[in-house]
Amino acid sequence: MRRCYAWHRIGALDAIAIRQAADELMGEHDFSTFGVPPQGDNPVRTVYTASWIAGHDDQHTFTITANAFLYRMVRSIVGTLVQVGQGRVTAREFREILVSCDRSKSGPAAPALGLTLTSVEYAE
C-alpha cells in the first residue's frame, strides 16, 4: 500500500549517523548546497527542527520545520542524509557539504514520491 507514498530503498540505514548529520541543519544557514531560492536570491533559511526517526519495518521518517525552504531543498537534504545512513558520507562531511554552498556536493535528490507537506503556518 505504501508504494505510491514512500521511497522504497534496499539496505539498512544508520539512523544514529543520520540524526547526528540532521542536527547540523539546525539554525540559520546558507542552504545553497541543497537548493535555489524560488524567488529573489537569498538562500539563507532558519531550520527550527530536523529529526530522523527509524520506525518499525525499516520505515524512516524525516521531519523538518523552517521559516522557508529553497526549491528542492528538502529532497536534496534527504538524499544526502541517506548517503550518511549508507556510510558514504560522515556527519562531519555532511557539515562540510552544508557550509560549502556548492550545489554539486549534495547527494542526489530523494524522489518526491515519499514527501508529504503536513502543514503551513504563517506568523502574524
A tleap script that builds the chain and sets N, CA, C and O, in Angstrom:
source leaprc.protein.ff14SB
mol = sequence {
  NMET ARG ARG CYS TYR ALA TRP HIE ARG ILE
  GLY ALA LEU ASP ALA ILE ALA ILE ARG GLN
  ALA ALA ASP GLU LEU MET GLY GLU HIE ASP
  PHE SER THR PHE GLY VAL PRO PRO GLN GLY
  ASP ASN PRO VAL ARG THR VAL TYR THR ALA
  SER TRP ILE ALA GLY HIE ASP ASP GLN HIE
  THR PHE THR ILE THR ALA ASN ALA PHE LEU
  TYR ARG MET VAL ARG SER ILE VAL GLY THR
  LEU VAL GLN VAL GLY GLN GLY ARG VAL THR
  ALA ARG GLU PHE ARG GLU ILE LEU VAL SER
  CYS ASP ARG SER LYS SER GLY PRO ALA ALA
  PRO ALA LEU GLY LEU THR LEU THR SER VAL
  GLU TYR ALA CGLU
}
set mol.1.N position { 0.813 -1.201 0.000 }
set mol.1.CA position { 0.000 0.000 0.000 }
set mol.1.C position { 0.859 1.269 0.000 }
set mol.1.O position { 0.439 2.305 -0.515 }
set mol.2.N position { 2.044 1.186 0.570 }
set mol.2.CA position { 2.867 2.380 0.688 }
set mol.2.C position { 3.662 2.704 -0.572 }
set mol.2.O position { 4.311 3.748 -0.630 }
set mol.3.N position { 3.627 1.836 -1.579 }
set mol.3.CA position { 4.499 2.026 -2.720 }
set mol.3.C position { 4.290 3.347 -3.446 }
set mol.3.O position { 5.216 3.855 -4.077 }
set mol.4.N position { 3.107 3.904 -3.369 }
set mol.4.CA position { 2.839 5.189 -4.020 }
set mol.4.C position { 3.161 6.384 -3.124 }
set mol.4.O position { 3.122 7.531 -3.569 }
set mol.5.N position { 3.478 6.107 -1.869 }
set mol.5.CA position { 3.653 7.194 -0.915 }
set mol.5.C position { 4.963 7.139 -0.145 }
set mol.5.O position { 5.137 7.872 0.829 }
set mol.6.N position { 5.875 6.291 -0.560 }
set mol.6.CA position { 7.132 6.155 0.162 }
set mol.6.C position { 8.264 5.874 -0.823 }
set mol.6.O position { 8.045 5.345 -1.913 }
set mol.7.N position { 9.460 6.236 -0.420 }
set mol.7.CA position { 10.658 5.950 -1.197 }
set mol.7.C position { 11.149 4.580 -0.741 }
set mol.7.O position { 11.599 4.427 0.394 }
set mol.8.N position { 11.065 3.604 -1.604 }
set mol.8.CA position { 11.488 2.254 -1.255 }
set mol.8.C position { 12.967 2.091 -1.574 }
set mol.8.O position { 13.402 2.264 -2.713 }
set mol.9.N position { 13.711 1.759 -0.559 }
set mol.9.CA position { 15.149 1.560 -0.678 }
set mol.9.C position { 15.501 0.179 -0.166 }
set mol.9.O position { 14.788 -0.383 0.664 }
set mol.10.N position { 16.586 -0.361 -0.653 }
set mol.10.CA position { 17.069 -1.645 -0.180 }
set mol.10.C position { 18.306 -1.396 0.666 }
set mol.10.O position { 19.184 -0.624 0.283 }
set mol.11.N position { 18.371 -2.043 1.800 }
set mol.11.CA position { 19.527 -1.906 2.677 }
set mol.11.C position { 19.206 -1.086 3.910 }
set mol.11.O position { 18.361 -0.190 3.890 }
set mol.12.N position { 19.906 -1.418 4.983 }
set mol.12.CA position { 19.694 -0.725 6.256 }
set mol.12.C position { 20.371 0.642 6.247 }
set mol.12.O position { 21.342 0.866 5.524 }
set mol.13.N position { 19.845 1.546 7.060 }
set mol.13.CA position { 20.423 2.878 7.233 }
set mol.13.C position { 20.842 3.054 8.685 }
set mol.13.O position { 20.173 2.565 9.595 }
set mol.14.N position { 21.933 3.742 8.896 }
set mol.14.CA position { 22.421 4.048 10.243 }
set mol.14.C position { 21.695 5.299 10.736 }
set mol.14.O position { 22.112 6.422 10.452 }
set mol.15.N position { 20.611 5.094 11.474 }
set mol.15.CA position { 19.773 6.204 11.931 }
set mol.15.C position { 20.526 7.125 12.888 }
set mol.15.O position { 20.271 8.329 12.906 }
set mol.16.N position { 21.437 6.589 13.672 }
set mol.16.CA position { 22.197 7.426 14.607 }
set mol.16.C position { 23.077 8.413 13.841 }
set mol.16.O position { 23.126 9.594 14.182 }
set mol.17.N position { 23.764 7.937 12.818 }
set mol.17.CA position { 24.608 8.822 11.997 }
set mol.17.C position { 23.755 9.874 11.297 }
set mol.17.O position { 24.154 11.033 11.188 }
set mol.18.N position { 22.589 9.468 10.826 }
set mol.18.CA position { 21.696 10.420 10.151 }
set mol.18.C position { 21.237 11.495 11.131 }
set mol.18.O position { 21.202 12.675 10.783 }
set mol.19.N position { 20.889 11.099 12.344 }
set mol.19.CA position { 20.462 12.083 13.349 }
set mol.19.C position { 21.576 13.072 13.658 }
set mol.19.O position { 21.320 14.267 13.808 }
set mol.20.N position { 22.808 12.588 13.754 }
set mol.20.CA position { 23.941 13.478 14.008 }
set mol.20.C position { 24.095 14.484 12.874 }
set mol.20.O position { 24.335 15.667 13.118 }
set mol.21.N position { 23.960 14.022 11.647 }
set mol.21.CA position { 24.060 14.922 10.494 }
set mol.21.C position { 22.883 15.901 10.461 }
set mol.21.O position { 23.072 17.085 10.184 }
set mol.22.N position { 21.680 15.415 10.741 }
set mol.22.CA position { 20.494 16.282 10.721 }
set mol.22.C position { 20.605 17.397 11.751 }
set mol.22.O position { 20.075 18.488 11.540 }
set mol.23.N position { 21.286 17.138 12.862 }
set mol.23.CA position { 21.493 18.179 13.875 }
set mol.23.C position { 22.251 19.376 13.306 }
set mol.23.O position { 22.083 20.501 13.775 }
set mol.24.N position { 23.077 19.135 12.302 }
set mol.24.CA position { 23.858 20.217 11.686 }
set mol.24.C position { 22.970 21.205 10.931 }
set mol.24.O position { 23.394 22.326 10.648 }
set mol.25.N position { 21.759 20.805 10.609 }
set mol.25.CA position { 20.839 21.662 9.859 }
set mol.25.C position { 20.214 22.747 10.727 }
set mol.25.O position { 19.721 23.753 10.216 }
set mol.26.N position { 20.237 22.542 12.022 }
set mol.26.CA position { 19.565 23.456 12.940 }
set mol.26.C position { 20.200 24.848 12.902 }
set mol.26.O position { 21.422 24.988 12.841 }
set mol.27.N position { 19.341 25.875 12.941 }
set mol.27.CA position { 19.805 27.253 12.971 }
set mol.27.C position { 19.745 27.908 11.606 }
set mol.27.O position { 19.172 27.375 10.656 }
set mol.28.N position { 20.352 29.074 11.539 }
set mol.28.CA position { 20.348 29.860 10.300 }
set mol.28.C position { 21.583 29.523 9.476 }
set mol.28.O position { 22.711 29.598 9.962 }
set mol.29.N position { 21.349 29.147 8.211 }
set mol.29.CA position { 22.442 28.774 7.312 }
set mol.29.C position { 22.123 29.229 5.897 }
set mol.29.O position { 20.968 29.470 5.545 }
set mol.30.N position { 23.168 29.339 5.103 }
set mol.30.CA position { 23.026 29.483 3.668 }
set mol.30.C position { 22.860 28.062 3.126 }
set mol.30.O position { 23.791 27.259 3.200 }
set mol.31.N position { 21.688 27.749 2.587 }
set mol.31.CA position { 21.389 26.400 2.125 }
set mol.31.C position { 21.591 26.237 0.616 }
set mol.31.O position { 20.942 25.396 -0.007 }
set mol.32.N position { 22.485 27.035 0.027 }
set mol.32.CA position { 22.752 26.950 -1.416 }
set mol.32.C position { 23.144 25.553 -1.859 }
set mol.32.O position { 22.866 25.164 -2.994 }
set mol.33.N position { 23.783 24.795 -0.986 }
set mol.33.CA position { 24.181 23.429 -1.317 }
set mol.33.C position { 22.973 22.574 -1.668 }
set mol.33.O position { 23.077 21.655 -2.480 }
set mol.34.N position { 21.840 22.867 -1.069 }
set mol.34.CA position { 20.676 21.994 -1.202 }
set mol.34.C position { 19.543 22.554 -2.060 }
set mol.34.O position { 18.534 21.873 -2.248 }
set mol.35.N position { 19.676 23.758 -2.580 }
set mol.35.CA position { 18.591 24.278 -3.407 }
set mol.35.C position { 18.822 25.700 -3.844 }
set mol.35.O position { 19.858 26.301 -3.559 }
set mol.36.N position { 17.834 26.229 -4.544 }
set mol.36.CA position { 17.879 27.601 -5.027 }
set mol.36.C position { 16.619 28.327 -4.572 }
set mol.36.O position { 15.556 27.716 -4.464 }
set mol.37.N position { 16.730 29.614 -4.306 }
set mol.37.CA position { 15.543 30.364 -3.862 }
set mol.37.C position { 14.461 30.360 -4.947 }
set mol.37.O position { 14.764 30.565 -6.122 }
set mol.38.N position { 13.215 30.130 -4.564 }
set mol.38.CA position { 12.141 30.175 -5.556 }
set mol.38.C position { 11.874 31.587 -6.062 }
set mol.38.O position { 11.373 31.770 -7.171 }
set mol.39.N position { 12.211 32.585 -5.244 }
set mol.39.CA position { 12.097 33.995 -5.631 }
set mol.39.C position { 13.277 34.736 -5.025 }
set mol.39.O position { 13.737 34.391 -3.936 }
set mol.40.N position { 13.762 35.735 -5.714 }
set mol.40.CA position { 14.878 36.503 -5.190 }
set mol.40.C position { 16.169 35.710 -5.242 }
set mol.40.O position { 16.293 34.743 -5.994 }
set mol.41.N position { 17.127 36.132 -4.431 }
set mol.41.CA position { 18.416 35.449 -4.463 }
set mol.41.C position { 18.981 35.157 -3.080 }
set mol.41.O position { 20.180 34.915 -2.945 }
set mol.42.N position { 18.137 35.175 -2.047 }
set mol.42.CA position { 18.602 34.925 -0.687 }
set mol.42.C position { 18.411 33.447 -0.318 }
set mol.42.O position { 17.277 33.003 -0.139 }
set mol.43.N position { 19.514 32.676 -0.202 }
set mol.43.CA position { 19.419 31.262 0.132 }
set mol.43.C position { 19.481 30.979 1.636 }
set mol.43.O position { 19.549 29.819 2.042 }
set mol.44.N position { 19.459 32.014 2.452 }
set mol.44.CA position { 19.560 31.838 3.900 }
set mol.44.C position { 18.184 31.488 4.461 }
set mol.44.O position { 17.197 32.183 4.219 }
set mol.45.N position { 18.149 30.397 5.213 }
set mol.45.CA position { 16.925 29.937 5.847 }
set mol.45.C position { 17.258 29.542 7.279 }
set mol.45.O position { 18.413 29.266 7.603 }
set mol.46.N position { 16.236 29.517 8.133 }
set mol.46.CA position { 16.412 29.085 9.515 }
set mol.46.C position { 15.637 27.798 9.728 }
set mol.46.O position { 14.424 27.747 9.527 }
set mol.47.N position { 16.352 26.758 10.138 }
set mol.47.CA position { 15.730 25.467 10.434 }
set mol.47.C position { 15.512 25.389 11.935 }
set mol.47.O position { 16.447 25.541 12.721 }
set mol.48.N position { 14.262 25.149 12.323 }
set mol.48.CA position { 13.899 25.065 13.733 }
set mol.48.C position { 13.970 23.635 14.252 }
set mol.48.O position { 14.416 23.402 15.375 }
set mol.49.N position { 13.535 22.682 13.445 }
set mol.49.CA position { 13.614 21.276 13.824 }
set mol.49.C position { 14.036 20.451 12.609 }
set mol.49.O position { 13.667 20.754 11.474 }
set mol.50.N position { 14.806 19.416 12.870 }
set mol.50.CA position { 15.197 18.452 11.841 }
set mol.50.C position { 15.395 17.124 12.555 }
set mol.50.O position { 16.364 16.949 13.293 }
set mol.51.N position { 14.484 16.196 12.338 }
set mol.51.CA position { 14.578 14.925 13.063 }
set mol.51.C position { 14.388 13.743 12.115 }
set mol.51.O position { 13.612 13.792 11.161 }
set mol.52.N position { 15.120 12.698 12.417 }
set mol.52.CA position { 15.043 11.447 11.658 }
set mol.52.C position { 14.623 10.363 12.622 }
set mol.52.O position { 15.282 10.140 13.638 }
set mol.53.N position { 13.533 9.686 12.313 }
set mol.53.CA position { 13.017 8.632 13.188 }
set mol.53.C position { 12.985 7.322 12.408 }
set mol.53.O position { 12.393 7.233 11.332 }
set mol.54.N position { 13.633 6.311 12.974 }
set mol.54.CA position { 13.596 4.973 12.384 }
set mol.54.C position { 12.474 4.209 13.051 }
set mol.54.O position { 12.517 3.946 14.253 }
set mol.55.N position { 11.478 3.858 12.277 }
set mol.55.CA position { 10.343 3.131 12.822 }
set mol.55.C position { 10.450 1.644 12.568 }
set mol.55.O position { 11.504 1.147 12.171 }
set mol.56.N position { 9.373 0.945 12.796 }
set mol.56.CA position { 9.356 -0.498 12.559 }
set mol.56.C position { 9.365 -0.788 11.063 }
set mol.56.O position { 9.026 0.075 10.254 }
set mol.57.N position { 9.748 -1.987 10.709 }
set mol.57.CA position { 9.809 -2.424 9.302 }
set mol.57.C position { 10.711 -1.532 8.455 }
set mol.57.O position { 10.450 -1.331 7.269 }
set mol.58.N position { 11.770 -0.997 9.059 }
set mol.58.CA position { 12.711 -0.123 8.340 }
set mol.58.C position { 12.020 1.076 7.690 }
set mol.58.O position { 12.473 1.579 6.661 }
set mol.59.N position { 10.937 1.523 8.287 }
set mol.59.CA position { 10.261 2.720 7.795 }
set mol.59.C position { 10.839 3.926 8.532 }
set mol.59.O position { 10.757 4.014 9.757 }
set mol.60.N position { 11.422 4.848 7.778 }
set mol.60.CA position { 12.066 6.025 8.352 }
set mol.60.C position { 11.230 7.269 8.041 }
set mol.60.O position { 10.590 7.362 6.994 }
set mol.61.N position { 11.254 8.216 8.973 }
set mol.61.CA position { 10.527 9.467 8.781 }
set mol.61.C position { 11.456 10.631 9.083 }
set mol.61.O position { 12.097 10.676 10.133 }
set mol.62.N position { 11.519 11.570 8.151 }
set mol.62.CA position { 12.299 12.785 8.360 }
set mol.62.C position { 11.323 13.941 8.461 }
set mol.62.O position { 10.451 14.109 7.609 }
set mol.63.N position { 11.477 14.733 9.505 }
set mol.63.CA position { 10.621 15.901 9.715 }
set mol.63.C position { 11.510 17.126 9.818 }
set mol.63.O position { 12.507 17.127 10.540 }
set mol.64.N position { 11.141 18.158 9.095 }
set mol.64.CA position { 11.904 19.404 9.116 }
set mol.64.C position { 10.941 20.581 9.179 }
set mol.64.O position { 9.920 20.609 8.491 }
set mol.65.N position { 11.286 21.551 10.019 }
set mol.65.CA position { 10.499 22.766 10.164 }
set mol.65.C position { 11.448 23.938 9.978 }
set mol.65.O position { 12.538 23.961 10.551 }
set mol.66.N position { 11.034 24.907 9.178 }
set mol.66.CA position { 11.894 26.057 8.902 }
set mol.66.C position { 11.039 27.279 8.601 }
set mol.66.O position { 9.824 27.181 8.425 }
set mol.67.N position { 11.700 28.438 8.546 }
set mol.67.CA position { 10.963 29.654 8.223 }
set mol.67.C position { 10.602 29.713 6.738 }
set mol.67.O position { 9.676 30.426 6.352 }
set mol.68.N position { 11.327 28.971 5.911 }
set mol.68.CA position { 11.054 28.878 4.473 }
set mol.68.C position { 11.977 27.810 3.898 }
set mol.68.O position { 12.933 27.388 4.549 }
set mol.69.N position { 11.685 27.380 2.678 }
set mol.69.CA position { 12.518 26.370 2.025 }
set mol.69.C position { 12.922 26.845 0.638 }
set mol.69.O position { 12.210 27.610 -0.013 }
set mol.70.N position { 14.075 26.376 0.208 }
set mol.70.CA position { 14.524 26.612 -1.158 }
set mol.70.C position { 13.895 25.555 -2.060 }
set mol.70.O position { 13.415 24.526 -1.584 }
set mol.71.N position { 13.901 25.817 -3.359 }
set mol.71.CA position { 13.412 24.850 -4.327 }
set mol.71.C position { 14.296 23.604 -4.261 }
set mol.71.O position { 15.514 23.701 -4.412 }
set mol.72.N position { 13.697 22.443 -4.038 }
set mol.72.CA position { 14.352 21.136 -3.939 }
set mol.72.C position { 15.198 20.962 -2.684 }
set mol.72.O position { 15.938 19.983 -2.580 }
set mol.73.N position { 15.111 21.869 -1.744 }
set mol.73.CA position { 15.940 21.810 -0.542 }
set mol.73.C position { 15.709 20.533 0.259 }
set mol.73.O position { 16.666 19.844 0.612 }
set mol.74.N position { 14.472 20.216 0.545 }
set mol.74.CA position { 14.183 19.053 1.385 }
set mol.74.C position { 14.577 17.768 0.667 }
set mol.74.O position { 15.165 16.879 1.283 }
set mol.75.N position { 14.272 17.654 -0.602 }
set mol.75.CA position { 14.639 16.451 -1.358 }
set mol.75.C position { 16.147 16.258 -1.392 }
set mol.75.O position { 16.631 15.133 -1.270 }
set mol.76.N position { 16.891 17.341 -1.555 }
set mol.76.CA position { 18.357 17.249 -1.585 }
set mol.76.C position { 18.924 16.904 -0.217 }
set mol.76.O position { 19.867 16.120 -0.110 }
set mol.77.N position { 18.348 17.489 0.831 }
set mol.77.CA position { 18.796 17.169 2.189 }
set mol.77.C position { 18.558 15.687 2.473 }
set mol.77.O position { 19.453 14.998 2.962 }
set mol.78.N position { 17.359 15.193 2.169 }
set mol.78.CA position { 17.039 13.790 2.440 }
set mol.78.C position { 17.965 12.866 1.646 }
set mol.78.O position { 18.464 11.882 2.192 }
set mol.79.N position { 18.197 13.162 0.392 }
set mol.79.CA position { 19.096 12.344 -0.416 }
set mol.79.C position { 20.499 12.290 0.165 }
set mol.79.O position { 21.144 11.242 0.153 }
set mol.80.N position { 20.966 13.416 0.673 }
set mol.80.CA position { 22.302 13.466 1.269 }
set mol.80.C position { 22.313 12.760 2.625 }
set mol.80.O position { 23.287 12.086 2.958 }
set mol.81.N position { 21.249 12.905 3.407 }
set mol.81.CA position { 21.161 12.186 4.682 }
set mol.81.C position { 21.148 10.667 4.467 }
set mol.81.O position { 21.712 9.919 5.266 }
set mol.82.N position { 20.516 10.227 3.410 }
set mol.82.CA position { 20.519 8.795 3.107 }
set mol.82.C position { 21.943 8.332 2.820 }
set mol.82.O position { 22.323 7.225 3.204 }
set mol.83.N position { 22.731 9.162 2.153 }
set mol.83.CA position { 24.133 8.804 1.924 }
set mol.83.C position { 24.881 8.680 3.254 }
set mol.83.O position { 25.757 7.828 3.401 }
set mol.84.N position { 24.533 9.525 4.212 }
set mol.84.CA position { 25.123 9.402 5.550 }
set mol.84.C position { 24.721 8.056 6.152 }
set mol.84.O position { 25.556 7.343 6.707 }
set mol.85.N position { 23.459 7.723 6.041 }
set mol.85.CA position { 22.959 6.466 6.595 }
set mol.85.C position { 23.565 5.236 5.942 }
set mol.85.O position { 23.638 4.172 6.557 }
set mol.86.N position { 23.995 5.379 4.712 }
set mol.86.CA position { 24.637 4.277 3.994 }
set mol.86.C position { 26.135 4.200 4.285 }
set mol.86.O position { 26.804 3.260 3.856 }
set mol.87.N position { 26.660 5.180 5.009 }
set mol.87.CA position { 28.082 5.197 5.316 }
set mol.87.C position { 28.941 5.811 4.229 }
set mol.87.O position { 30.168 5.752 4.310 }
set mol.88.N position { 28.329 6.397 3.216 }
set mol.88.CA position { 29.073 7.036 2.126 }
set mol.88.C position { 29.602 8.412 2.521 }
set mol.88.O position { 30.606 8.885 1.987 }
set mol.89.N position { 28.906 9.046 3.470 }
set mol.89.CA position { 29.257 10.379 3.958 }
set mol.89.C position { 29.166 10.342 5.480 }
set mol.89.O position { 28.233 9.752 6.025 }
set mol.90.N position { 30.110 10.956 6.169 }
set mol.90.CA position { 30.054 11.027 7.636 }
set mol.90.C position { 29.257 12.266 8.041 }
set mol.90.O position { 28.995 13.142 7.216 }
set mol.91.N position { 28.875 12.332 9.311 }
set mol.91.CA position { 28.170 13.510 9.819 }
set mol.91.C position { 29.057 14.749 9.680 }
set mol.91.O position { 28.563 15.832 9.366 }
set mol.92.N position { 30.348 14.595 9.910 }
set mol.92.CA position { 31.278 15.726 9.765 }
set mol.92.C position { 31.347 16.178 8.300 }
set mol.92.O position { 31.351 17.375 8.015 }
set mol.93.N position { 31.402 15.221 7.388 }
set mol.93.CA position { 31.415 15.566 5.963 }
set mol.93.C position { 30.103 16.235 5.558 }
set mol.93.O position { 30.091 17.131 4.714 }
set mol.94.N position { 28.996 15.792 6.167 }
set mol.94.CA position { 27.709 16.419 5.891 }
set mol.94.C position { 27.771 17.905 6.250 }
set mol.94.O position { 27.297 18.754 5.495 }
set mol.95.N position { 28.355 18.208 7.400 }
set mol.95.CA position { 28.521 19.605 7.834 }
set mol.95.C position { 29.349 20.380 6.803 }
set mol.95.O position { 29.008 21.511 6.455 }
set mol.96.N position { 30.422 19.779 6.323 }
set mol.96.CA position { 31.270 20.426 5.327 }
set mol.96.C position { 30.507 20.651 4.020 }
set mol.96.O position { 30.684 21.675 3.361 }
set mol.97.N position { 29.668 19.701 3.654 }
set mol.97.CA position { 28.838 19.847 2.457 }
set mol.97.C position { 27.885 21.020 2.633 }
set mol.97.O position { 27.732 21.838 1.726 }
set mol.98.N position { 27.245 21.107 3.789 }
set mol.98.CA position { 26.310 22.197 4.078 }
set mol.98.C position { 26.989 23.558 3.951 }
set mol.98.O position { 26.471 24.439 3.264 }
set mol.99.N position { 28.122 23.742 4.590 }
set mol.99.CA position { 28.766 25.059 4.606 }
set mol.99.C position { 29.501 25.376 3.307 }
set mol.99.O position { 29.910 26.519 3.102 }
set mol.100.N position { 29.677 24.401 2.432 }
set mol.100.CA position { 30.380 24.646 1.167 }
set mol.100.C position { 29.587 25.540 0.221 }
set mol.100.O position { 30.163 26.221 -0.628 }
set mol.101.N position { 28.271 25.537 0.367 }
set mol.101.CA position { 27.386 26.300 -0.537 }
set mol.101.C position { 27.609 25.908 -1.998 }
set mol.101.O position { 27.440 26.724 -2.905 }
set mol.102.N position { 27.990 24.656 -2.209 }
set mol.102.CA position { 28.283 24.131 -3.541 }
set mol.102.C position { 27.255 23.060 -3.885 }
set mol.102.O position { 27.293 21.955 -3.345 }
set mol.103.N position { 26.348 23.391 -4.777 }
set mol.103.CA position { 25.242 22.506 -5.144 }
set mol.103.C position { 25.727 21.139 -5.628 }
set mol.103.O position { 25.043 20.135 -5.430 }
set mol.104.N position { 26.885 21.094 -6.252 }
set mol.104.CA position { 27.389 19.836 -6.795 }
set mol.104.C position { 27.823 18.856 -5.709 }
set mol.104.O position { 28.040 17.681 -6.002 }
set mol.105.N position { 27.954 19.308 -4.467 }
set mol.105.CA position { 28.398 18.435 -3.382 }
set mol.105.C position { 27.255 17.725 -2.666 }
set mol.105.O position { 27.493 16.791 -1.900 }
set mol.106.N position { 26.018 18.155 -2.906 }
set mol.106.CA position { 24.894 17.482 -2.243 }
set mol.106.C position { 24.651 16.137 -2.911 }
set mol.106.O position { 25.025 15.918 -4.063 }
set mol.107.N position { 24.021 15.248 -2.167 }
set mol.107.CA position { 23.690 13.943 -2.723 }
set mol.107.C position { 22.547 14.066 -3.719 }
set mol.107.O position { 21.988 15.149 -3.899 }
set mol.108.N position { 22.203 12.972 -4.359 }
set mol.108.CA position { 21.074 13.009 -5.290 }
set mol.108.C position { 19.783 13.315 -4.540 }
set mol.108.O position { 19.597 12.883 -3.403 }
set mol.109.N position { 18.915 14.048 -5.173 }
set mol.109.CA position { 17.644 14.399 -4.540 }
set mol.109.C position { 16.788 13.155 -4.341 }
set mol.109.O position { 16.703 12.297 -5.219 }
set mol.110.N position { 16.162 13.071 -3.189 }
set mol.110.CA position { 15.209 11.989 -2.935 }
set mol.110.C position { 14.010 12.190 -3.854 }
set mol.110.O position { 13.671 13.325 -4.191 }
set mol.111.N position { 13.374 11.113 -4.255 }
set mol.111.CA position { 12.195 11.275 -5.113 }
set mol.111.C position { 11.060 11.969 -4.358 }
set mol.111.O position { 10.919 11.802 -3.146 }
set mol.112.N position { 10.271 12.729 -5.066 }
set mol.112.CA position { 9.144 13.440 -4.451 }
set mol.112.C position { 8.087 12.470 -3.936 }
set mol.112.O position { 7.270 12.828 -3.087 }
set mol.113.N position { 8.104 11.276 -4.436 }
set mol.113.CA position { 7.122 10.244 -4.092 }
set mol.113.C position { 6.911 10.074 -2.596 }
set mol.113.O position { 5.779 9.857 -2.162 }
set mol.114.N position { 7.962 10.165 -1.798 }
set mol.114.CA position { 7.833 9.914 -0.379 }
set mol.114.C position { 7.686 11.143 0.492 }
set mol.114.O position { 7.686 11.034 1.718 }
set mol.115.N position { 7.561 12.314 -0.119 }
set mol.115.CA position { 7.484 13.549 0.664 }
set mol.115.C position { 6.042 13.994 0.841 }
set mol.115.O position { 5.233 13.933 -0.084 }
set mol.116.N position { 5.742 14.441 2.051 }
set mol.116.CA position { 4.392 14.908 2.352 }
set mol.116.C position { 4.477 16.231 3.095 }
set mol.116.O position { 5.139 16.320 4.129 }
set mol.117.N position { 3.823 17.244 2.586 }
set mol.117.CA position { 3.705 18.512 3.274 }
set mol.117.C position { 2.540 18.379 4.240 }
set mol.117.O position { 1.401 18.148 3.833 }
set mol.118.N position { 2.839 18.528 5.529 }
set mol.118.CA position { 1.773 18.315 6.507 }
set mol.118.C position { 1.132 19.591 6.998 }
set mol.118.O position { -0.033 19.581 7.394 }
set mol.119.N position { 1.877 20.707 6.982 }
set mol.119.CA position { 1.246 21.952 7.412 }
set mol.119.C position { 2.070 23.148 6.964 }
set mol.119.O position { 3.274 23.056 6.724 }
set mol.120.N position { 1.382 24.259 6.863 }
set mol.120.CA position { 1.992 25.543 6.566 }
set mol.120.C position { 1.454 26.520 7.603 }
set mol.120.O position { 0.242 26.626 7.793 }
set mol.121.N position { 2.348 27.228 8.267 }
set mol.121.CA position { 1.921 28.190 9.274 }
set mol.121.C position { 2.482 29.551 8.907 }
set mol.121.O position { 3.596 29.662 8.395 }
set mol.122.N position { 1.704 30.577 9.174 }
set mol.122.CA position { 2.120 31.933 8.899 }
set mol.122.C position { 2.215 32.714 10.193 }
set mol.122.O position { 1.327 32.633 11.042 }
set mol.123.N position { 3.274 33.457 10.342 }
set mol.123.CA position { 3.425 34.316 11.535 }
set mol.123.C position { 2.656 35.605 11.286 }
set mol.123.O position { 2.566 36.087 10.157 }
set mol.124.N position { 2.117 36.140 12.340 }
set mol.124.CA position { 1.361 37.386 12.190 }
set mol.124.C position { 2.240 38.584 12.376 }
set mol.124.O position { 1.767 39.717 12.284 }
savepdb mol mol.pdb
quit
